């Protein structure tokens, strides 16, 4: 029977988790070192295997190009140099905002040929030796009016869905866009993506365009978490946000703030494939630098009050939680991989000797058995 306990628990938990949209929590930021880099690093994108970090230098209106670095560990990379093929050689130039799928299809924003062509999102597929499919990405997600362009875009893990940002530049303050919002486009073929017919519904909670400029999207492998940046209009303070959903045909939720003030210009989140690491850039002194935060858990995944006769508080906890019950209890606590870390008949749960993260509390009385998620942070 002991061998069956954890699989049974996980079967139940998998159902519970799928039914709840969960908002991620990230810990304190950690500086990322790129050995050999002496200039700004902005708009990071982590390759799907986690071994390469792409970024562009400062968008100064003169020479913005794409670069990459190889992984040493989570917080250390070695600078390699410019990304092959993709950068223009003329000045002024803008090549930035890299993203790449698991098949090495590489996408980036470029102002080459604008406004002779409004298709300013480009793509190339890198092969073991050489490349193919170089050129502008076609589709109906562009707004073919002078002043409008794709400011940011991010491809998903599988390469079949694009999250794009339509932005209007029309002489607004500080060179910032006057308007910017996000949309979804689906792959038609290697050179074409077309706007999802439901994109306005799916993005309705994210695109608060009356108050914010919304840009710099990144979507997780499972399609359930959308990370992005927003800027309050008539201000300079940016914020990194996340919106979630329970399945890939539902609208994203209203965004939750992850990083804002007092950090200066946090922007451009990118997630590791397993969603445990979030990289982004912000200004540090005179340079923009890349930082990392580790995922520590999720919120809105629990109810403090289970029913009128049973409750668990506080939740989240910093170590000690308490059970209010009108009956005697048997309490078993499992960590996120299903290992039992505590068993007690007391109405208190002491996790002071356990690491931060998500736990599952099984509470049994003579009348009922309840399972509740408990977050230690």
TIPASE-536832 format. One line per field, with one value per residue (C-alpha): residue number from 1; residue in three letters; x, y, z. Coordinates in nm, 4 decimals, decimal comma, m for minus. Each point is the difference from the previous one (the first is absolute). Layout:
<sites>
nr: c(NUM / ...);
rest: c(ala / ...);
east: c(X / ...);
north: c(Y / ...);
up: c(Z / ...);
</sites>
This chain:
<sites>
nr: c(1 / 2 / 3 / 4 / 5 / 6 / 7 / 8 / 9 / 10 / 11 / 12 / 13 / 14 / 15 / 16 / 17 / 18 / 19 / 20 / 21 / 22 / 23 / 24 / 25 / 26 / 27 / 28 / 29 / 30 / 31 / 32 / 33 / 34 / 35 / 36 / 37 / 38 / 39 / 40 / 41 / 42 / 43 / 44 / 45 / 46 / 47 / 48 / 49 / 50 / 51 / 52 / 53 / 54 / 55 / 56 / 57 / 58 / 59 / 60 / 61 / 62 / 63 / 64 / 65 / 66 / 67 / 68 / 69 / 70 / 71 / 72 / 73 / 74 / 75 / 76 / 77 / 78 / 79 / 80 / 81 / 82 / 83 / 84 / 85 / 86 / 87 / 88 / 89 / 90 / 91 / 92 / 93 / 94 / 95 / 96 / 97 / 98 / 99 / 100 / 101 / 102 / 103 / 104 / 105 / 106 / 107 / 108 / 109 / 110 / 111 / 112 / 113 / 114 / 115 / 116 / 117 / 118 / 119 / 120 / 121 / 122 / 123 / 124 / 125 / 126 / 127 / 128 / 129 / 130 / 131 / 132 / 133 / 134 / 135 / 136 / 137 / 138 / 139 / 140 / 141 / 142 / 143 / 144 / 145 / 146 / 147 / 148 / 149 / 150 / 151 / 152 / 153 / 154 / 155 / 156 / 157 / 158 / 159 / 160 / 161 / 162 / 163 / 164 / 165 / 166 / 167 / 168 / 169 / 170 / 171 / 172 / 173 / 174 / 175 / 176 / 177 / 178 / 179 / 180 / 181 / 182 / 183 / 184 / 185 / 186 / 187 / 188 / 189 / 190 / 191 / 192 / 193 / 194 / 195 / 196 / 197 / 198 / 199 / 200 / 201 / 202 / 203 / 204 / 205 / 206 / 207 / 208 / 209 / 210 / 211 / 212 / 213 / 214 / 215 / 216 / 217 / 218 / 219 / 220 / 221 / 222 / 223 / 224 / 225 / 226 / 227 / 228 / 229 / 230 / 231 / 232 / 233 / 234 / 235 / 236 / 237 / 238 / 239 / 240 / 241 / 242 / 243 / 244 / 245 / 246 / 247 / 248 / 249 / 250 / 251 / 252 / 253 / 254 / 255 / 256 / 257 / 258 / 259 / 260 / 261 / 262 / 263 / 264 / 265 / 266 / 267 / 268 / 269 / 270 / 271 / 272 / 273 / 274 / 275 / 276 / 277 / 278 / 279 / 280 / 281 / 282 / 283 / 284 / 285 / 286 / 287 / 288 / 289 / 290 / 291 / 292 / 293 / 294 / 295 / 296 / 297 / 298 / 299 / 300 / 301 / 302 / 303 / 304 / 305 / 306 / 307 / 308 / 309 / 310 / 311 / 312 / 313 / 314 / 315 / 316 / 317 / 318 / 319 / 320 / 321 / 322 / 323 / 324 / 325 / 326 / 327 / 328 / 329 / 330 / 331 / 332 / 333 / 334 / 335 / 336 / 337 / 338 / 339 / 340 / 341 / 342 / 343 / 344 / 345 / 346 / 347 / 348 / 349 / 350 / 351 / 352 / 353 / 354 / 355 / 356 / 357 / 358 / 359 / 360 / 361 / 362 / 363 / 364 / 365 / 366 / 367 / 368 / 369 / 370 / 371 / 372 / 373 / 374 / 375 / 376 / 377);
rest: c(unk / unk / unk / unk / unk / unk / unk / unk / unk / unk / unk / unk / unk / unk / unk / unk / unk / unk / unk / unk / unk / unk / unk / unk / unk / unk / unk / unk / unk / unk / unk / unk / unk / unk / unk / unk / unk / unk / unk / unk / unk / unk / unk / unk / unk / unk / unk / unk / unk / unk / unk / unk / unk / unk / unk / unk / unk / unk / unk / unk / unk / unk / unk / unk / unk / unk / unk / unk / unk / unk / unk / unk / unk / unk / unk / unk / unk / unk / unk / unk / unk / unk / unk / unk / unk / unk / unk / unk / unk / unk / unk / unk / unk / unk / unk / unk / unk / unk / unk / unk / unk / unk / unk / unk / unk / unk / unk / unk / unk / unk / unk / unk / unk / unk / unk / unk / unk / unk / unk / unk / unk / unk / unk / unk / unk / unk / unk / unk / unk / unk / unk / unk / unk / unk / unk / unk / unk / unk / unk / unk / unk / unk / unk / unk / unk / unk / unk / unk / unk / unk / unk / unk / unk / unk / unk / unk / unk / unk / unk / unk / unk / unk / unk / unk / unk / unk / unk / unk / unk / unk / unk / unk / unk / unk / unk / unk / unk / unk / unk / unk / unk / unk / unk / unk / unk / unk / unk / unk / unk / unk / unk / unk / unk / unk / unk / unk / unk / unk / unk / unk / unk / unk / unk / unk / unk / unk / unk / unk / unk / unk / unk / unk / unk / unk / unk / unk / unk / unk / unk / unk / unk / unk / unk / unk / unk / unk / unk / unk / unk / unk / unk / unk / unk / unk / unk / unk / unk / unk / unk / unk / unk / unk / unk / unk / unk / unk / unk / unk / unk / unk / unk / unk / unk / unk / unk / unk / unk / unk / unk / unk / unk / unk / unk / unk / unk / unk / unk / unk / unk / unk / unk / unk / unk / unk / unk / unk / unk / unk / unk / unk / unk / unk / unk / unk / unk / unk / unk / unk / unk / unk / unk / unk / unk / unk / unk / unk / unk / unk / unk / unk / unk / unk / unk / unk / unk / unk / unk / unk / unk / unk / unk / unk / unk / unk / unk / unk / unk / unk / unk / unk / unk / unk / unk / unk / unk / unk / unk / unk / unk / unk / unk / unk / unk / unk / unk / unk / unk / unk / unk / unk / unk / unk / unk / unk / unk / unk / unk / unk / unk / unk / unk / unk / unk / unk / unk / unk / unk / unk / unk / unk / unk / unk / unk / unk / unk / unk / unk / unk / unk / unk / unk / unk / unk / unk / unk / unk / unk);
east: c(0,0000 / 0,2840 / 0,1140 / m0,3469 / m0,0340 / 0,2049 / m0,1249 / m0,3569 / 0,0804 / 0,1554 / m0,2961 / m0,2280 / 0,2363 / 0,0369 / m0,3748 / m0,0048 / 0,2893 / m0,1558 / m0,3192 / 0,1684 / 0,1713 / 0,3061 / 0,1941 / 0,3749 / 0,2130 / 0,3667 / 0,2732 / 0,2560 / 0,1927 / 0,3483 / 0,2413 / 0,1018 / 0,3643 / 0,0849 / 0,3756 / 0,1641 / m0,3014 / 0,0601 / m0,3192 / m0,3750 / m0,1869 / m0,3742 / m0,2975 / 0,1410 / m0,1289 / 0,1074 / 0,0242 / m0,2333 / 0,2893 / 0,1202 / 0,3523 / m0,0067 / m0,1076 / m0,0894 / m0,0265 / 0,0442 / 0,1988 / m0,1509 / m0,2643 / 0,1612 / m0,1287 / 0,3477 / 0,1263 / m0,2180 / 0,1094 / m0,0557 / 0,2563 / 0,0214 / 0,1821 / 0,0505 / m0,1031 / 0,2508 / m0,2648 / m0,3349 / 0,1583 / 0,3154 / 0,0342 / 0,2949 / m0,0410 / 0,0402 / m0,0790 / m0,2567 / m0,2622 / 0,1024 / m0,1847 / m0,2743 / 0,1601 / 0,0063 / 0,3277 / m0,1333 / m0,0495 / m0,2387 / m0,1412 / m0,2280 / 0,0118 / m0,1304 / m0,2414 / 0,1087 / m0,2072 / 0,0613 / m0,2035 / 0,1119 / 0,0730 / 0,2418 / m0,2354 / 0,1271 / m0,2216 / 0,0930 / m0,1208 / 0,1775 / m0,0610 / 0,1670 / m0,2215 / m0,2495 / m0,2247 / 0,0419 / m0,1314 / m0,1950 / 0,1136 / 0,2700 / 0,0075 / 0,2618 / 0,0930 / 0,2774 / 0,0534 / 0,3451 / 0,1230 / 0,2929 / 0,1951 / m0,1384 / m0,3552 / m0,3221 / m0,3331 / 0,1570 / m0,2373 / m0,3017 / m0,2795 / m0,3267 / m0,3479 / m0,3056 / 0,1054 / 0,1784 / m0,1760 / 0,1069 / m0,0200 / 0,3054 / 0,1055 / m0,1221 / 0,2452 / 0,0669 / 0,1920 / 0,0478 / m0,0889 / 0,0664 / m0,0365 / m0,1266 / 0,1962 / m0,1481 / 0,0210 / m0,3685 / m0,1197 / 0,1323 / m0,0688 / 0,0461 / m0,0228 / m0,1568 / 0,1345 / m0,0654 / 0,2798 / m0,1306 / 0,2211 / m0,1056 / 0,2089 / 0,3507 / m0,0101 / m0,2410 / m0,2913 / m0,3339 / m0,1824 / 0,1069 / m0,1919 / 0,0550 / m0,1506 / 0,0241 / 0,0799 / 0,0056 / 0,2381 / m0,1212 / 0,3363 / 0,3706 / m0,0354 / m0,3512 / m0,1938 / m0,3573 / m0,1829 / m0,2033 / m0,3687 / m0,0564 / 0,3032 / m0,2030 / m0,1904 / 0,3069 / 0,1934 / m0,2857 / 0,1175 / 0,3626 / m0,0432 / m0,1002 / 0,0910 / m0,1891 / 0,2461 / 0,3061 / 0,2406 / 0,0250 / 0,2990 / 0,2923 / m0,1941 / 0,1219 / m0,2203 / 0,0823 / 0,0309 / m0,3422 / m0,1638 / m0,1528 / 0,2164 / 0,0568 / 0,2766 / 0,0190 / 0,1002 / m0,2301 / 0,0594 / m0,2504 / m0,0701 / 0,1639 / 0,2501 / 0,3399 / m0,0568 / m0,0235 / m0,1319 / 0,0417 / m0,3330 / m0,1363 / m0,3452 / m0,1181 / m0,2726 / m0,1133 / 0,0105 / 0,1244 / m0,3429 / m0,0942 / 0,0725 / 0,2959 / m0,0780 / 0,0549 / 0,3736 / 0,1742 / 0,2953 / 0,3313 / 0,2636 / m0,0471 / 0,1252 / 0,2521 / 0,1857 / 0,0828 / m0,1443 / m0,0530 / m0,0959 / 0,0119 / m0,0713 / 0,0959 / m0,0651 / 0,1942 / m0,1858 / m0,0771 / m0,1259 / 0,2366 / 0,2099 / m0,0963 / 0,2595 / m0,0591 / 0,1920 / m0,0079 / 0,2154 / 0,2869 / 0,2017 / 0,0852 / m0,0607 / m0,2897 / 0,0833 / m0,1639 / m0,1319 / m0,1462 / m0,2747 / m0,0803 / m0,3572 / m0,0895 / m0,3652 / m0,3466 / m0,2799 / m0,3810 / 0,0331 / m0,1482 / m0,2910 / 0,0688 / m0,3539 / m0,0688 / m0,3491 / m0,1762 / 0,1581 / 0,3511 / 0,2521 / 0,3742 / 0,1823 / 0,2137 / 0,0321 / 0,2532 / 0,2152 / 0,3542 / 0,0298 / m0,2841 / m0,3642 / m0,2937 / m0,3137 / m0,3337 / m0,2153 / m0,2977 / 0,1270 / 0,3225 / 0,2246 / 0,2624 / 0,2289 / 0,2413 / 0,2099 / 0,1607 / 0,2516 / m0,0434 / 0,1596 / m0,2314 / 0,2312 / m0,1651 / 0,1872 / m0,2273 / m0,2607 / m0,1739 / m0,3237 / 0,0619 / m0,1826 / 0,3269 / 0,2286 / 0,3679 / 0,1872 / 0,2881 / 0,2471 / m0,1374 / 0,0941 / m0,2334 / m0,2445 / m0,3313 / m0,1307 / m0,3136 / m0,1744 / m0,2277 / m0,2326 / m0,2143 / m0,2737 / m0,2651 / m0,2365 / 0,2127 / 0,3345 / 0,1187 / 0,3015 / 0,1242 / 0,2986 / 0,2306 / 0,2660 / 0,3087 / 0,1835);
north: c(0,0000 / 0,2403 / m0,0154 / 0,1056 / 0,2994 / 0,2523 / m0,0891 / 0,0261 / 0,3355 / 0,1295 / m0,1172 / 0,2069 / 0,2949 / 0,0023 / 0,0432 / 0,2777 / 0,1864 / m0,0159 / 0,1569 / 0,3035 / 0,2903 / 0,0661 / 0,3229 / m0,0593 / 0,1427 / 0,0824 / 0,0607 / 0,2768 / 0,1051 / m0,1285 / 0,1900 / m0,1823 / 0,0263 / m0,0098 / m0,0429 / 0,2272 / 0,2289 / 0,3720 / 0,1557 / m0,0071 / m0,3293 / 0,0303 / m0,2093 / m0,3397 / m0,3256 / m0,3396 / m0,2810 / m0,2944 / m0,2202 / 0,2745 / 0,0044 / 0,3318 / 0,3463 / 0,2440 / 0,3744 / 0,3334 / 0,3051 / 0,3396 / 0,1238 / 0,3388 / 0,0660 / m0,0532 / m0,3572 / m0,2585 / m0,3574 / m0,3507 / m0,1955 / m0,3267 / m0,1697 / m0,3633 / m0,1382 / m0,0784 / m0,0259 / 0,1668 / 0,3353 / m0,0078 / 0,0101 / 0,0498 / 0,2696 / m0,1430 / 0,2930 / 0,1145 / m0,2490 / m0,1198 / 0,1216 / 0,2045 / 0,3407 / 0,2756 / 0,1695 / 0,3464 / 0,2804 / 0,0943 / m0,3462 / m0,1887 / m0,3777 / m0,1164 / m0,2026 / m0,3547 / m0,3127 / m0,3564 / m0,3199 / m0,3560 / m0,0573 / 0,2947 / 0,2309 / 0,3441 / 0,3105 / 0,3635 / 0,3556 / 0,2015 / 0,3383 / m0,1014 / 0,0956 / 0,1815 / 0,1690 / m0,1318 / m0,3141 / m0,0097 / m0,3581 / 0,0871 / m0,3350 / m0,2303 / m0,3642 / m0,2454 / m0,3668 / m0,0934 / m0,3392 / m0,2091 / 0,1672 / 0,3184 / 0,1280 / 0,0099 / 0,1875 / 0,3437 / 0,2923 / 0,1903 / m0,1889 / 0,0380 / 0,0174 / 0,2098 / 0,1002 / 0,3159 / 0,3370 / 0,1365 / 0,3678 / 0,2297 / 0,0263 / m0,3494 / m0,2880 / m0,3186 / 0,1262 / m0,3378 / m0,3606 / m0,3393 / m0,3454 / m0,2853 / m0,3186 / m0,2027 / 0,2770 / m0,0068 / 0,3126 / 0,3529 / 0,2647 / 0,3392 / 0,3663 / 0,2552 / 0,3443 / 0,3448 / 0,2568 / 0,3457 / 0,2567 / m0,0853 / 0,1043 / m0,1392 / m0,1979 / m0,2493 / m0,1559 / 0,1783 / m0,3341 / m0,3625 / m0,3240 / m0,3751 / m0,2578 / m0,3665 / m0,1356 / m0,3643 / m0,1663 / m0,0558 / m0,1083 / 0,0748 / 0,3556 / 0,0979 / 0,0486 / 0,1299 / 0,1762 / m0,2279 / 0,0728 / 0,0103 / 0,2107 / 0,2979 / m0,2246 / m0,1933 / 0,3214 / 0,2164 / m0,0069 / 0,0677 / 0,2883 / 0,2876 / 0,2428 / 0,2934 / 0,0165 / m0,1993 / m0,0702 / m0,3820 / m0,1723 / m0,2493 / m0,3299 / m0,3493 / m0,3090 / m0,3209 / m0,3407 / m0,1110 / 0,3213 / 0,0719 / 0,2911 / 0,3227 / 0,2306 / 0,3565 / 0,3569 / 0,2968 / 0,3726 / 0,2378 / 0,2711 / 0,3363 / m0,1640 / m0,1686 / m0,2853 / m0,3410 / m0,3180 / m0,3689 / m0,1824 / m0,3524 / m0,1150 / m0,3601 / m0,2324 / m0,3588 / m0,1160 / 0,1241 / 0,0996 / 0,2214 / 0,3735 / 0,1011 / 0,1434 / 0,3564 / 0,0440 / m0,0315 / 0,2237 / m0,1858 / 0,2770 / 0,3760 / 0,2942 / 0,0729 / m0,1884 / 0,2201 / m0,1117 / m0,3741 / m0,1458 / m0,2965 / m0,3139 / m0,3405 / m0,3382 / m0,3231 / m0,2910 / m0,1538 / 0,3391 / m0,0039 / 0,2989 / 0,3469 / 0,2269 / 0,3686 / 0,3248 / 0,3215 / 0,3066 / m0,0172 / 0,3203 / 0,1032 / m0,3415 / m0,2357 / m0,3415 / m0,3409 / m0,1520 / m0,3333 / m0,0982 / m0,3569 / m0,1158 / m0,0810 / m0,0967 / 0,1154 / 0,2052 / m0,0214 / m0,3755 / m0,0414 / 0,0881 / 0,0784 / m0,1042 / m0,3546 / m0,0090 / 0,1397 / m0,2571 / m0,0116 / 0,2682 / 0,0415 / 0,3259 / 0,1887 / m0,1063 / 0,0878 / m0,0631 / 0,0834 / m0,3289 / m0,0461 / m0,0569 / m0,0992 / m0,2071 / 0,0998 / m0,3087 / m0,1054 / m0,3588 / m0,1861 / m0,0007 / m0,2140 / 0,2198 / m0,1134 / 0,2490 / m0,0851 / 0,2021 / 0,0725 / m0,3309 / m0,2040 / m0,0752 / 0,0103 / 0,2610 / 0,0201 / m0,2106 / 0,1255 / m0,0036 / 0,3522 / 0,3024 / 0,1641 / m0,0491 / 0,0805 / 0,0331 / 0,2052 / m0,2736 / m0,0321 / 0,2097 / 0,2599 / m0,1277 / m0,1770 / m0,2673 / m0,2116 / m0,0423 / m0,2996 / 0,0551 / m0,2925 / 0,0099 / m0,2549 / 0,1613 / 0,1131 / 0,0100 / 0,3246 / 0,0808 / 0,3575 / 0,1677 / 0,1899 / 0,2411 / 0,0664 / 0,3195);
up: c(0,0000 / 0,0702 / m0,3617 / m0,1171 / 0,2274 / m0,1957 / m0,3499 / 0,1307 / 0,1550 / m0,3213 / m0,2086 / 0,2197 / 0,0057 / m0,3766 / m0,0305 / 0,2593 / m0,1628 / m0,3461 / 0,1338 / 0,1547 / m0,1723 / 0,2110 / 0,0238 / 0,0387 / 0,2774 / m0,0516 / 0,2557 / 0,0294 / m0,3075 / m0,0736 / m0,2295 / m0,3163 / m0,1053 / m0,3704 / m0,0088 / m0,2559 / m0,0529 / 0,0519 / m0,1423 / 0,0688 / m0,0099 / m0,0627 / m0,1117 / 0,1064 / m0,1452 / 0,1331 / m0,2548 / 0,0538 / 0,1175 / 0,2346 / m0,1420 / m0,1875 / 0,1078 / m0,2780 / 0,0544 / m0,1735 / 0,0971 / 0,0757 / m0,2422 / m0,0540 / m0,3512 / m0,1457 / 0,0253 / 0,1677 / m0,0707 / 0,1305 / 0,2021 / 0,1879 / 0,2847 / 0,1034 / 0,3367 / 0,2725 / 0,2709 / 0,0729 / 0,0873 / m0,2135 / m0,3782 / m0,2314 / m0,2648 / m0,3514 / m0,2284 / m0,2558 / m0,1101 / m0,3499 / m0,3093 / 0,1649 / 0,0588 / m0,2610 / m0,0852 / m0,0843 / 0,2522 / 0,1464 / 0,0595 / 0,2338 / 0,0431 / 0,3349 / 0,2132 / m0,0766 / 0,0512 / m0,1160 / 0,0036 / 0,0665 / m0,3734 / m0,0110 / m0,1873 / 0,1014 / m0,0018 / 0,0495 / m0,0560 / m0,2687 / m0,1591 / m0,3282 / m0,2952 / 0,2250 / m0,1187 / m0,3528 / 0,1683 / 0,3255 / 0,0658 / 0,2513 / 0,1845 / m0,1530 / 0,0264 / m0,0842 / 0,0795 / 0,1198 / m0,1131 / 0,1214 / m0,2759 / m0,1507 / m0,0025 / m0,2008 / m0,0164 / 0,0381 / m0,0522 / 0,1271 / 0,1733 / m0,1877 / 0,1471 / 0,0703 / 0,3509 / m0,1195 / m0,0095 / m0,3414 / 0,0924 / 0,0319 / 0,3632 / 0,0906 / 0,0335 / 0,1920 / 0,3028 / 0,1705 / m0,0686 / 0,1516 / m0,1516 / 0,2157 / 0,0751 / m0,2854 / m0,2576 / m0,0893 / 0,1817 / 0,0052 / 0,2639 / m0,1633 / 0,0960 / m0,2332 / 0,0918 / m0,1375 / m0,0048 / m0,0818 / 0,1692 / 0,3542 / 0,2994 / 0,0549 / m0,3229 / 0,1582 / m0,1846 / 0,0191 / 0,0061 / 0,0355 / 0,0508 / m0,0268 / m0,2345 / m0,0956 / m0,3463 / m0,1094 / m0,2428 / m0,3556 / m0,1424 / 0,0518 / m0,1301 / 0,1107 / 0,3223 / 0,0060 / 0,2794 / 0,2252 / m0,0581 / 0,3779 / 0,0865 / 0,1235 / 0,2410 / 0,1133 / 0,0704 / 0,1285 / 0,3627 / m0,0920 / m0,2433 / 0,2259 / m0,2761 / 0,1480 / 0,2890 / m0,1074 / m0,2799 / m0,0068 / m0,1634 / 0,0276 / 0,0163 / 0,0851 / 0,0266 / 0,1865 / m0,1657 / 0,1258 / m0,1263 / 0,3410 / 0,1165 / m0,1901 / 0,1217 / m0,1277 / 0,0784 / 0,0399 / 0,0318 / 0,1547 / m0,2553 / 0,0674 / 0,2356 / m0,0149 / 0,2464 / m0,1645 / 0,1599 / m0,0754 / 0,0126 / m0,0332 / m0,1114 / 0,0296 / m0,1236 / 0,0582 / m0,3633 / m0,3367 / m0,1353 / 0,2942 / 0,0345 / 0,2124 / 0,3415 / 0,1084 / 0,0462 / 0,3354 / 0,0838 / 0,0360 / m0,0126 / 0,0176 / 0,2013 / 0,1416 / m0,2747 / m0,2985 / m0,3333 / 0,0588 / m0,3385 / m0,2350 / 0,2062 / m0,1393 / 0,1633 / 0,0043 / m0,1593 / 0,3397 / 0,1294 / 0,2989 / m0,1107 / m0,1230 / m0,1605 / m0,0744 / m0,0308 / 0,1968 / 0,0272 / 0,2479 / 0,0152 / m0,3540 / m0,1573 / m0,0551 / 0,1432 / 0,0174 / 0,3214 / 0,1048 / 0,2422 / 0,1004 / 0,0241 / 0,3596 / m0,0213 / m0,1004 / 0,1463 / m0,0117 / 0,0226 / 0,3429 / 0,2260 / 0,3619 / 0,0921 / m0,1162 / 0,1506 / 0,3061 / 0,2303 / m0,1402 / m0,0939 / m0,0499 / 0,0655 / m0,0816 / m0,3613 / m0,1409 / 0,3059 / 0,1043 / 0,1868 / 0,2501 / m0,0933 / 0,2177 / m0,0481 / 0,1472 / 0,0358 / 0,2104 / m0,0088 / 0,0534 / m0,3058 / m0,1702 / m0,2103 / m0,2695 / m0,1958 / m0,3354 / m0,1953 / m0,3698 / m0,1057 / 0,2230 / 0,2920 / 0,3420 / 0,2068 / 0,3058 / 0,1799 / 0,3126 / 0,2002 / 0,1239 / m0,1395 / m0,1018 / m0,2999 / 0,0459 / m0,3302 / 0,1380 / m0,0934 / m0,3558 / m0,3061 / m0,1468 / m0,2562 / m0,0479 / 0,2399 / 0,0111 / 0,3355 / 0,0458 / 0,2971 / 0,1192 / 0,2647 / 0,0945 / m0,2494 / m0,2917 / m0,1778 / m0,1580 / m0,2159 / m0,0018 / m0,1604 / 0,2330 / m0,1210 / 0,2096 / m0,0948);
</sites>
